[in-house]
Amino acid sequence: MNAPTDLSMKTDEVLRVELEHFRAEHRDLDEAIRALEDRASADRLTIQRLKKKKLALKDRIALIEDRLTPDIIA
């Protein structure tokens, strides 16, 4: 994953495209982790690295969703 960039410099359309890309990557990592965990000879270090990357993607997704969601004054 690339280093975080300034979200304020990107258009909503660019953020939506990135959001879909990150969501797909998150799903792919989830499937890869599940497949590795199902194997008897699973490499725990690789699984931990994938989980860490997945968590970073989840944080990035949350940042973009917050940026795209309008503030609602209650």
C-alpha positions as CSV (number, residue, x, y, z in Angstrom):
1,M,0.0,0.0,0.0
2,N,1.2,3.5,-0.8
3,A,1.9,6.0,1.9
4,P,-1.1,8.0,3.0
5,T,-1.6,11.2,0.9
6,D,-3.5,14.4,1.7
7,L,-7.2,13.6,1.1
8,S,-8.1,17.2,0.8
9,M,-6.2,17.5,-2.5
10,K,-8.3,14.8,-4.2
11,T,-11.7,15.1,-5.8
12,D,-14.6,13.0,-4.6
13,E,-14.6,11.0,-7.8
14,V,-10.9,10.1,-7.3
15,L,-11.7,9.2,-3.7
16,R,-14.6,6.9,-4.7
17,V,-12.3,5.1,-7.2
18,E,-9.6,4.7,-4.5
19,L,-12.2,3.5,-2.0
20,E,-13.4,0.7,-4.4
21,H,-9.8,-0.3,-5.0
22,F,-9.0,-0.4,-1.3
23,R,-12.2,-2.4,-0.6
24,A,-11.3,-4.9,-3.2
25,E,-7.8,-5.2,-1.9
26,H,-9.2,-5.7,1.6
27,R,-11.4,-8.5,0.4
28,D,-8.5,-10.2,-1.4
29,L,-6.4,-10.0,1.7
30,D,-9.2,-11.5,3.8
31,E,-9.4,-14.4,1.4
32,A,-5.7,-14.9,1.3
33,I,-5.5,-14.9,5.1
34,R,-8.4,-17.4,5.3
35,A,-6.7,-19.7,2.8
36,L,-3.4,-19.5,4.7
37,E,-5.0,-20.2,8.0
38,D,-6.7,-23.3,6.6
39,R,-3.4,-24.8,5.6
40,A,-1.7,-27.0,8.2
41,S,1.7,-25.5,7.3
42,A,0.6,-21.9,7.6
43,D,3.4,-19.3,8.0
44,R,2.3,-17.4,11.1
45,L,4.6,-14.4,10.3
46,T,3.1,-14.1,6.8
47,I,-0.4,-14.2,8.2
48,Q,0.4,-11.5,10.8
49,R,1.8,-9.3,8.1
50,L,-1.2,-9.7,5.9
51,K,-3.5,-8.9,8.9
52,K,-1.5,-5.8,9.6
53,K,-1.8,-4.7,6.0
54,K,-5.5,-5.5,6.1
55,L,-5.9,-3.3,9.2
56,A,-4.1,-0.4,7.6
57,L,-6.4,-0.7,4.6
58,K,-9.4,-0.7,6.9
59,D,-8.2,2.5,8.5
60,R,-7.6,4.1,5.0
61,I,-11.1,3.1,3.9
62,A,-12.6,4.7,7.0
63,L,-10.7,7.9,6.3
64,I,-12.0,8.1,2.8
65,E,-15.5,7.2,3.8
66,D,-15.4,10.0,6.4
67,R,-14.2,12.4,3.8
68,L,-17.0,11.4,1.4
69,T,-19.8,11.4,4.0
70,P,-21.3,14.9,4.4
71,D,-21.4,16.3,7.9
72,I,-25.0,16.2,9.2
73,I,-25.8,18.7,12.0
74,A,-28.3,17.1,14.3
